[in-house]
């Protein structure tokens, strides 16, 4: 187990540096000069632009810029924000916390709604509840997340007034963006849970457990649920990357002060240190979550040997 974790951490470091290198290359070859868009009229003065390019190391080749970035990254320094002249870690720290709260809330909604709906649909196959779950999940998957967000805003903020239209940092204002992020994934989790449960219910070891006279509740919890949940755990770990991508739009719709909102603003401003910082944090969190999912396999199914 220890060797497996060390190997995966090594892979995580390679992925992290690979992602930042690709992003650096993309930013370097894209047309336009980010420094030229900063500082208003004053920044357009050629002398000032040249000073800014020298200050941020933009006058150096890509390899040198990336080498400096990696050296600073190892020290925990992500550079300086072009617009606020503050450290990127200082700017993104509070936003990372806000996005983490939103993501955790969305994942909890995913798991609770998705697993319960899939469980009900599988246990009452071809019943009214099964048809209802199939219909609702089909509708949820068919709508883009930004449409879901606007529908929730229209009905629950404008018409009913239950929640704030845009975020004010309170728990109440987090509910609609969390549901916007979670609904599509919850529908996919419900479909996956239903399918895997039906497959496990037909397995020989479940029929044997029932034939031995074990209580239905014991069979469901010990044999069916435990084996059905493994593919769902896999999906949730992988879908976290998509959830971060969805947060870009959701945070913009609800004015949620998180990483996605910061990334959209940074792209509009050509603020490269913030763009690279958001991607670095995102890749690190994504790879760590996948490591946790792999470790969870061994807990859920002792037959799995990670080494």
CORFENQUI-V146455 format. One record per backbone hydrogen bond with DSSP energy under -0.5 kcal/mol. CO is the residue of the C=O (numbers start at 1). NH is the residue of the N-H. If there is no record, write none. Layout:
co | nh
CO | NH
CO | NH
This chain:
co | nh
1 | 5
2 | 6
3 | 7
4 | 8
5 | 9
6 | 10
7 | 11
8 | 12
9 | 13
10 | 14
11 | 15
12 | 16
13 | 17
14 | 18
15 | 19
16 | 20
17 | 21
18 | 22
19 | 23
20 | 24
21 | 25
22 | 26
23 | 27
24 | 28
25 | 29
26 | 30
32 | 34
33 | 36
33 | 37
34 | 37
35 | 38
39 | 42
39 | 43
40 | 44
41 | 44
42 | 45
45 | 49
46 | 50
47 | 51
48 | 52
49 | 53
50 | 54
51 | 55
52 | 56
53 | 58
53 | 59
54 | 57
57 | 60
61 | 65
62 | 66
63 | 67
64 | 68
65 | 69
66 | 70
67 | 71
68 | 72
69 | 73
70 | 74
71 | 75
72 | 77
73 | 76
76 | 78
79 | 88
81 | 85
86 | 81
87 | 91
88 | 92
89 | 93
90 | 94
91 | 95
92 | 96
93 | 97
94 | 98
95 | 99
95 | 259
96 | 100
97 | 101
98 | 102
99 | 103
100 | 104
101 | 105
102 | 106
103 | 107
104 | 108
105 | 109
106 | 110
107 | 111
108 | 112
109 | 113
109 | 114
110 | 114
111 | 115
112 | 116
113 | 117
114 | 118
115 | 119
116 | 120
117 | 121
118 | 122
119 | 123
120 | 124
122 | 125
124 | 127
124 | 130
127 | 131
128 | 132
129 | 133
130 | 134
131 | 135
132 | 136
133 | 137
134 | 138
135 | 139
136 | 140
137 | 141
138 | 142
139 | 143
140 | 143
144 | 148
145 | 149
146 | 150
147 | 151
148 | 152
149 | 153
150 | 154
151 | 155
152 | 156
152 | 157
153 | 157
153 | 158
154 | 159
155 | 160
156 | 162
156 | 163
171 | 174
171 | 175
172 | 175
173 | 177
174 | 178
175 | 179
176 | 180
177 | 181
178 | 182
179 | 183
181 | 185
182 | 186
183 | 187
184 | 188
185 | 189
186 | 190
187 | 191
188 | 192
189 | 193
190 | 194
191 | 195
192 | 196
193 | 197
194 | 198
195 | 199
196 | 200
197 | 201
198 | 202
200 | 203
203 | 207
204 | 208
205 | 209
206 | 210
207 | 211
208 | 212
209 | 214
210 | 213
215 | 219
216 | 220
217 | 221
218 | 222
218 | 223
219 | 223
219 | 224
220 | 225
221 | 226
223 | 227
224 | 228
225 | 229
228 | 232
229 | 233
230 | 234
231 | 235
232 | 236
233 | 237
234 | 238
235 | 239
236 | 240
237 | 240
238 | 241
238 | 242
239 | 243
240 | 244
241 | 245
242 | 246
243 | 247
244 | 248
245 | 248
245 | 249
246 | 250
247 | 251
248 | 252
249 | 253
250 | 254
251 | 255
251 | 256
254 | 167
256 | 258
258 | 262
259 | 263
260 | 264
261 | 265
262 | 266
263 | 267
264 | 268
265 | 269
266 | 270
266 | 271
270 | 272
271 | 274
271 | 275
272 | 276
273 | 277
274 | 278
275 | 279
276 | 280
277 | 281
278 | 282
279 | 283
280 | 284
281 | 285
282 | 286
283 | 287
284 | 288
285 | 289
286 | 290
287 | 291
288 | 292
289 | 293
290 | 294
291 | 295
292 | 296
293 | 297
294 | 298
295 | 299
296 | 300
297 | 301
301 | 304
304 | 306
